[in-house]
């Protein structure tokens, strides 16, 4: 049989060690031979190998031809592969007809084809890591490169390599059914009937059944609506009331500023006094008594500015592994970046970020809650009623800022709407909206949508259930000796609170 033209690439060596790169040429030949002999062989390894998995350039060209035939659902044998290579002009570069025919003699059967393919894939991954590390080492020796930028770039490239090589096998349905029933059984044992993590807001939890594992929850609002106050109220509820470990990544505020807000939330001392330290004697006592709730609360705060998705991934894995964190909160999504990767626009970058957050939630099997800004279209709409006889100032999914991918990737999208901010003090049925906030569940991939009404205490940076207002009123009235003036039942629709100015966030 004729000897094929020597078209194989020169054996590369690493410059530092002179060692030959990882390869398995004989297995490559056996795989290609099996693919051209066995009818259904390609379906066994189609998801394991790519043309770039082959070390030898001739083998890469031959596998590319086989892959093209498979995609067109055409027969794969020596004749069809030769014809495909002839069409693309790669026949001679692939060793010619004699070499291709010779490959069929390298294998007896496809019995171990999948095992051989995985070995070849591992060798390819090893070569890719060698190239990556050599590139990073070369740039690290160049003193003109900024080390921080280099680390971000290296982290991004390594993330791309790992994502390309992550393969998850299909799972039979039986164990999944058993897992689903086990979750239902656990939920049934709980008196609250929830299957996920409690937010502490009862009406919200009824709709969501709690924040579910692997879900990406986006909470969006315009500035000054209280996004941070909402998630901090949730953090307090989850960590203090239910002892659930929570991690908060604050890209906008320092950890001290964030904790100051938590202190205001828990102690009910106005933020201005907390900042200035000008507290009355009774307020110092109140601070001392109530702040103890936070001392041992399982709350973990990270205030890294301009956090990248790759840094988040590393830190989140460590938090889940070392501290058993059950929920991650990000404040807020648009301040993140995907450094180390190139994008044509900011919209593409935000798309990668939201997709990465969803992937991270699935990988860690915990809910990830990401805050998001809304665009200015809410402000340009008039206050007059819109569809369903509701104010047109209410946010919509189309208002999500910078990327439609956020709406696509999120399992739940919630909006925070405070009508009082827009000088809307009553709804169409005459209900008082002062000191109230609507949580609008606009998208719920695995459940229903709806609106939840909460009380908003701007001076305490706190959201709370409406019935907590009722308890506070009774408590205050008893202090003032006026308990008999408060009726046993007080319908929300008849409530008229004392007019309050439209308060911005205290700090």
Secondary structure, 3 states (H helix, E strand, C coil): CCCCCCCCCCCCECCCCCCECCCCHHHHHHHHHHHHHCCCHHHHHCCCCCHHHCCCHHHHHHHHHHHHHHHCCCCCCHHHHHHHHHHHCCCCCCCHHHHHHHHHHHCCCCCCHHHHHHHHHHHHHHHHHHHHHHHHHHHHHCCCCCHHHHHHHHHHHHHHHHHHCCCCCCCCHHHHHHHHHHHHHHHHHCCCCCCCECCCCHHHHHHHCCECCCCEEEEEECCCCCHHHHHHHHHHHHHHHCCCCEEEEECCCCHHHHHHHHHHHHHCCCHHHHHHCCCCHHHHHHHHHHCHHHHCCCEEEECCCCCEHHHHHHHHHHHHHHHCCCEEEEECHHHCECCCCCCCCHHHHHHHHHHHHHHHHHHHCCEEEEEEEECCHHHHCCCCECHHHCECCCCCHHHECCCCHHHHHCCEEEEEECHHHHCCCECCCCCECCCEEEEEEEEECCCCCEEEEEEEEHHHCEEECHHHHHHHHHHHHHHCCCHHHCCCCCCHHHCCCCCCCCCCCCC
